């Protein structure tokens, strides 16, 4: 099955940084939960976001690692 990619658009799974809306789609986590995680870890050592004005961009790989670490320690 071929995946059609529009010219100039990068597939969400290849993006380095995700908006909150893209992270909701990619990770299957609710917007409120993602925004809560961003605010809780904004100035911590495991910060996975960059603030551009009032917009939060999420580093996809760091957030994946954060989720892996969080879910493996809470089991």
Phi, psi and omega in degrees: 000126180270141178258124182275124180245125179293148180299129179086355180258134177263131178300145185302326182283353178252354182288143177280315179242140180241144169286170179299317180298319178293322178295322177301313180293315186290314186266344181072028178250145181294154181300317180298320180294317179297316179296325177295316178297321178299311183293326180289329186246020184300315183246021180268174180289341179257034180296129183241015182235160172234131178267123175243097188066237177259007182263134177260128173248134185256126174288112187302312183292320178294322179291321175300314179297319177300314179296319178300315180293317182294316183286330180284331180274342183267359181274000000 
